Amino acid sequence: MSNDATLFEEAGMSEQLSALYEEKEILERALGTSIPEEIIAMMNSMSEQLSALYASIEA
């Protein structure tokens, strides 16, 4: 691999890493967490709450 190709890959990885950290910070600010399992649990809980709300309205 040429030196130019290596530098290109390193720059690409650096940009990807920066983008991932930026996304993580956005999740932290908006949701209070960036841990995927916690976000999934939050979404599942909200879905269950919404289903319960709809069920109580229909009853």
FIKOLZA-1660 file (N, C-alpha, C; in steps of 0.1 Angstrom, whole numbers, plus 5000, padded with zeros to 4 digits):
% residues 59
   i   px   py   pz ch aa at
   1 5009 4988 5000  A  M  N
   1 5000 5000 5000  A  M CA
   1 5009 5012 5000  A  M  C
   2 5005 5022 4992  A  S  N
   2 5013 5034 4991  A  S CA
   2 5011 5043 5004  A  S  C
   3 5020 5052 5006  A  N  N
   3 5020 5061 5017  A  N CA
   3 5007 5070 5016  A  N  C
   4 5004 5074 5004  A  D  N
   4 4992 5083 5002  A  D CA
   4 4979 5075 5006  A  D  C
   5 4978 5062 5002  A  A  N
   5 4967 5054 5006  A  A CA
   5 4965 5053 5021  A  A  C
   6 4977 5051 5027  A  T  N
   6 4976 5049 5042  A  T CA
   6 4972 5062 5049  A  T  C
   7 4977 5073 5044  A  L  N
   7 4973 5086 5050  A  L CA
   7 4958 5089 5047  A  L  C
   8 4953 5085 5035  A  F  N
   8 4939 5086 5032  A  F CA
   8 4930 5078 5042  A  F  C
   9 4934 5065 5044  A  E  N
   9 4927 5057 5053  A  E CA
   9 4927 5062 5067  A  E  C
  10 4938 5067 5072  A  E  N
  10 4939 5073 5085  A  E CA
  10 4930 5085 5087  A  E  C
  11 4930 5093 5077  A  A  N
  11 4921 5105 5077  A  A CA
  11 4907 5101 5077  A  A  C
  12 4903 5091 5069  A  G  N
  12 4890 5086 5069  A  G CA
  12 4885 5080 5083  A  G  C
  13 4894 5072 5089  A  M  N
  13 4891 5067 5102  A  M CA
  13 4890 5078 5113  A  M  C
  14 4898 5088 5112  A  S  N
  14 4898 5099 5121  A  S CA
  14 4885 5106 5120  A  S  C
  15 4880 5109 5108  A  E  N
  15 4867 5115 5105  A  E CA
  15 4856 5107 5110  A  E  C
  16 4856 5094 5108  A  Q  N
  16 4846 5085 5113  A  Q CA
  16 4845 5085 5128  A  Q  C
  17 4857 5084 5134  A  L  N
  17 4858 5085 5149  A  L CA
  17 4852 5098 5155  A  L  C
  18 4855 5109 5148  A  S  N
  18 4850 5122 5153  A  S CA
  18 4835 5122 5151  A  S  C
  19 4830 5117 5140  A  A  N
  19 4815 5116 5138  A  A CA
  19 4808 5108 5148  A  A  C
  20 4814 5096 5152  A  L  N
  20 4809 5088 5162  A  L CA
  20 4808 5094 5176  A  L  C
  21 4819 5101 5179  A  Y  N
  21 4819 5108 5192  A  Y CA
  21 4809 5120 5192  A  Y  C
  22 4807 5126 5181  A  E  N
  22 4797 5137 5180  A  E CA
  22 4783 5131 5182  A  E  C
  23 4780 5120 5175  A  E  N
  23 4767 5113 5177  A  E CA
  23 4765 5109 5191  A  E  C
  24 4775 5104 5198  A  K  N
  24 4774 5100 5212  A  K CA
  24 4771 5112 5220  A  K  C
  25 4777 5123 5218  A  E  N
  25 4774 5135 5226  A  E CA
  25 4760 5140 5224  A  E  C
  26 4755 5139 5212  A  I  N
  26 4741 5143 5209  A  I CA
  26 4732 5134 5217  A  I  C
  27 4734 5121 5217  A  L  N
  27 4726 5112 5224  A  L CA
  27 4726 5115 5239  A  L  C
  28 4738 5117 5244  A  E  N
  28 4740 5121 5258  A  E CA
  28 4731 5133 5262  A  E  C
  29 4732 5143 5254  A  R  N
  29 4725 5156 5257  A  R CA
  29 4710 5154 5256  A  R  C
  30 4705 5147 5246  A  A  N
  30 4691 5145 5243  A  A CA
  30 4684 5135 5252  A  A  C
  31 4691 5124 5255  A  L  N
  31 4685 5113 5262  A  L CA
  31 4691 5110 5275  A  L  C
  32 4702 5116 5278  A  G  N
  32 4709 5113 5291  A  G CA
  32 4718 5101 5291  A  G  C
  33 4719 5095 5280  A  T  N
  33 4727 5083 5278  A  T CA
  33 4730 5081 5263  A  T  C
  34 4741 5074 5261  A  S  N
  34 4745 5070 5247  A  S CA
  34 4747 5055 5247  A  S  C
  35 4743 5048 5258  A  I  N
  35 4745 5033 5258  A  I CA
  35 4733 5027 5251  A  I  C
  36 4736 5019 5240  A  P  N
  36 4726 5013 5232  A  P CA
  36 4715 5005 5240  A  P  C
  37 4719 4997 5249  A  E  N
  37 4710 4989 5257  A  E CA
  37 4700 4998 5265  A  E  C
  38 4705 5009 5270  A  E  N
  38 4697 5018 5278  A  E CA
  38 4687 5025 5269  A  E  C
  39 4691 5029 5257  A  I  N
  39 4683 5036 5247  A  I CA
  39 4672 5026 5243  A  I  C
  40 4675 5014 5240  A  I  N
  40 4665 5004 5236  A  I CA
  40 4655 5001 5247  A  I  C
  41 4660 5000 5259  A  A  N
  41 4651 4998 5271  A  A CA
  41 4641 5010 5272  A  A  C
  42 4646 5022 5270  A  M  N
  42 4638 5034 5270  A  M CA
  42 4627 5034 5260  A  M  C
  43 4631 5030 5248  A  M  N
  43 4622 5029 5237  A  M CA
  43 4611 5019 5239  A  M  C
  44 4615 5007 5244  A  N  N
  44 4606 4996 5247  A  N CA
  44 4596 5001 5258  A  N  C
  45 4601 5007 5268  A  S  N
  45 4592 5012 5279  A  S CA
  45 4582 5022 5274  A  S  C
  46 4587 5032 5265  A  M  N
  46 4578 5042 5260  A  M CA
  46 4567 5035 5251  A  M  C
  47 4571 5025 5244  A  S  N
  47 4562 5018 5235  A  S CA
  47 4551 5011 5243  A  S  C
  48 4555 5004 5254  A  E  N
  48 4546 4998 5263  A  E CA
  48 4536 5008 5270  A  E  C
  49 4542 5019 5274  A  Q  N
  49 4533 5030 5280  A  Q CA
  49 4523 5035 5270  A  Q  C
  50 4527 5037 5258  A  L  N
  50 4518 5042 5247  A  L CA
  50 4507 5031 5245  A  L  C
  51 4511 5019 5244  A  S  N
  51 4501 5008 5242  A  S CA
  51 4491 5008 5253  A  S  C
  52 4496 5009 5266  A  A  N
  52 4487 5010 5277  A  A CA
  52 4478 5022 5277  A  A  C
  53 4483 5033 5273  A  L  N
  53 4475 5045 5271  A  L CA
  53 4464 5043 5261  A  L  C
  54 4467 5038 5250  A  Y  N
  54 4457 5035 5239  A  Y CA
  54 4447 5025 5244  A  Y  C
  55 4451 5015 5251  A  A  N
  55 4442 5005 5257  A  A CA
  55 4432 5011 5267  A  A  C
  56 4437 5021 5275  A  S  N
  56 4428 5027 5285  A  S CA
  56 4418 5037 5278  A  S  C
  57 4422 5042 5267  A  I  N
  57 4413 5052 5260  A  I CA
  57 4402 5044 5253  A  I  C
  58 4405 5032 5248  A  E  N
  58 4396 5024 5241  A  E CA
  58 4386 5017 5250  A  E  C
  59 4390 5015 5263  A  A  N
  59 4381 5008 5273  A  A CA
  59 4370 5016 5278  A  A  C
% end
